[in-house]
Amino acid sequence: MMGDQKSAGYRAVIIGCGSIANSHASGYNRTDATALVACADTVDAKAADFAERNGIPNYYADYREMLDVEKPDIVSVCTWHPLHAEMTIAAAARQPKAILCEKPMATNLGEAEAMMIACQRNQVKLAIGFQRRFLGAWTEAKNLIASGAVGKPERISHTRLTGLLNASSHGFDCMRYILGDPKVEWVFGQVERKTDRYERSVRSEDCVAGFFLFEGGVQASFQTDVVPENKWAFVQGTDGLIDFDDGWIRYFNAETAGWKDVEVEEVDAAAAQVGELVEWIEDRCVHRNEAENGLWTMHMMMGAYESARCHEVVRLPMQTRANPLDLMVEAGQLPVQYPGRYDIRSFLLEGEAMNLEETE
Ligand SMILES: NC(=O)c1ccc[n+]([C@@H]2O[C@H](COP(=O)([O-])OP(=O)(O)OC[C@H]3O[C@@H](n4cnc5c(N)ncnc54)[C@H](O)[C@@H]3O)[C@@H](O)[C@H]2O)c1
């Protein structure tokens, strides 16, 4: 239909033509080894416009039809979280080489495990879209810790706004990434939910906070929607501190005489994520966003809810497969004091989809 088509080896498709899909499209378009051949969205005008803007030859309303006709090598799942499991499992059944599903991996552990099983059964590589792992500042934080620049890491803290499954999923993933992806031994959490708050059609808390212990002894604290502060992870070591965000990083130790800024490489995270997917398909590496890491982040988030539900320290990996926030609300443990369902991402909805009750 349009655009100069690359004669690249791996045929990629995108399901869901909304905001994050733009980043996936640019990742495929900027990677020599991939060509974006089709996209799908239930809103026809969105699919058509997305295809036009990104030089994609075909678009569909039915993503299953797209998978059957296009027989892609790589599938991006860019819809809201409640559809991640269904779409990943449907894509896996068609046996592409890899699936790149957006974060959070799913809305509960049962769904996340089913996604892993479907991909293993069909020998499909599954990665979760925590693309910030490719940012120069994040990788520099990981390298500083590994080099001992701040001694032995002892404590790490995360503070973020806009929901546990939304923004804090990146923060939890960040803490594990910069520490070298340790397992998490336990979580102790508390939740407040007085409004009927949702985020992309998934029930959300008003705020949540707690603690983790990582294998190896690093203690973490997290606060989501508690304080108006956004830090993916602030690191305290025996001999110094590391402070960073997406585009900058500084550290502090006995030799730096105050905070020392480190220049960070500017990385196209979307393209880097796709590039590493190609290397993984070709068995030249394991993707840093392999689903095992997305699953750990699910355990951390669901464990925080489960700790609040059961009033106890929850050992990870945990056993409860349902979403404990749903269990608490449905059991009357978190009565809504300010009625009226609302979604903090309702601004993404268009046309008739503005009816929030119909978006699940
Ligand atoms: N990695 C990141 O930094 C990042 C950033 C933003 C969003 N996300 C994640 O990406 C996902 C999508 O978020 P978004 O902000 O792009 O949402 P969005 O609303 O902008 O886009 C979602 C699209 O999916 C389409 N859709 C819905 N049902 C469909 C179906 N059955 N078949 C095909 N298409 C369908 C919608 O019409 C919409 O165009 C979420 O899970 C979110 O958490 C990740």
The ligand as a MOL file (V3000), in Angstrom:
LIG
                    3D

  0  0  0     0  0            999 V3000
M  V30 BEGIN CTAB
M  V30 COUNTS 44 48 0 0 0
M  V30 BEGIN ATOM
M  V30 1 N 6.9970 0.1780 27.6830 0
M  V30 2 C 6.5060 1.3820 27.9100 0
M  V30 3 O 7.2210 2.3380 28.2560 0
M  V30 4 C 5.0380 1.6160 27.7040 0
M  V30 5 C 4.5440 2.9090 27.4780 0
M  V30 6 C 3.1650 3.0610 27.2410 0
M  V30 7 C 2.3370 1.9420 27.2560 0
M  V30 8 N 2.8550 0.7070 27.5060 0 CHG=1
M  V30 9 C 1.9810 -0.4870 27.5450 0
M  V30 10 O 1.4680 -0.7010 26.2500 0
M  V30 11 C 0.1390 -1.2120 26.3040 0
M  V30 12 C -0.7490 -0.3350 25.4280 0
M  V30 13 O -0.8000 0.9610 25.9750 0
M  V30 14 P -1.0480 2.2320 25.0330 0
M  V30 15 O -0.7800 3.4220 25.8730 0
M  V30 16 O -0.2780 2.1020 23.7700 0 CHG=-1
M  V30 17 O -2.6070 2.0920 24.7630 0
M  V30 18 P -3.4620 2.7470 23.5630 0
M  V30 19 O -4.8510 2.8650 24.0670 0
M  V30 20 O -2.7940 3.9880 23.0560 0
M  V30 21 O -3.3880 1.6340 22.4110 0
M  V30 22 C -4.0150 0.3830 22.5080 0
M  V30 23 C -4.6060 0.0580 21.1360 0
M  V30 24 O -5.1080 -1.2840 21.1490 0
M  V30 25 C -6.2630 -1.2980 20.3330 0
M  V30 26 N -7.0610 -2.5100 20.6160 0
M  V30 27 C -7.9130 -2.7380 21.6340 0
M  V30 28 N -8.4440 -3.9640 21.5350 0
M  V30 29 C -7.9250 -4.5270 20.4140 0
M  V30 30 C -8.0740 -5.7930 19.7880 0
M  V30 31 N -8.9010 -6.7290 20.2610 0
M  V30 32 N -7.3750 -6.0340 18.6560 0
M  V30 33 C -6.5310 -5.1000 18.1440 0
M  V30 34 N -6.3470 -3.8870 18.7070 0
M  V30 35 C -7.0290 -3.6000 19.8280 0
M  V30 36 C -6.9710 0.0070 20.6730 0
M  V30 37 O -7.9200 0.3790 19.7080 0
M  V30 38 C -5.7820 0.9540 20.7460 0
M  V30 39 O -5.5340 1.5680 19.4790 0
M  V30 40 C -0.2460 -1.2250 27.7850 0
M  V30 41 O -0.1600 -2.5190 28.3000 0
M  V30 42 C 0.7690 -0.3090 28.4370 0
M  V30 43 O 1.0840 -0.6760 29.7670 0
M  V30 44 C 4.1790 0.5280 27.7090 0
M  V30 END ATOM
M  V30 BEGIN BOND
M  V30 1 1 1 2
M  V30 2 2 2 3
M  V30 3 1 2 4
M  V30 4 1 4 5
M  V30 5 2 4 44
M  V30 6 2 5 6
M  V30 7 1 6 7
M  V30 8 2 7 8
M  V30 9 1 8 9
M  V30 10 1 8 44
M  V30 11 1 9 10
M  V30 12 1 9 42
M  V30 13 1 10 11
M  V30 14 1 11 12
M  V30 15 1 11 40
M  V30 16 1 12 13
M  V30 17 1 13 14
M  V30 18 2 14 15
M  V30 19 1 14 16
M  V30 20 1 14 17
M  V30 21 1 17 18
M  V30 22 2 18 19
M  V30 23 1 18 20
M  V30 24 1 18 21
M  V30 25 1 21 22
M  V30 26 1 22 23
M  V30 27 1 23 24
M  V30 28 1 23 38
M  V30 29 1 24 25
M  V30 30 1 25 26
M  V30 31 1 25 36
M  V30 32 1 26 27
M  V30 33 1 26 35
M  V30 34 2 27 28
M  V30 35 1 28 29
M  V30 36 1 29 30
M  V30 37 2 29 35
M  V30 38 1 30 31
M  V30 39 2 30 32
M  V30 40 1 32 33
M  V30 41 2 33 34
M  V30 42 1 34 35
M  V30 43 1 36 37
M  V30 44 1 36 38
M  V30 45 1 38 39
M  V30 46 1 40 41
M  V30 47 1 40 42
M  V30 48 1 42 43
M  V30 END BOND
M  V30 END CTAB
M  END
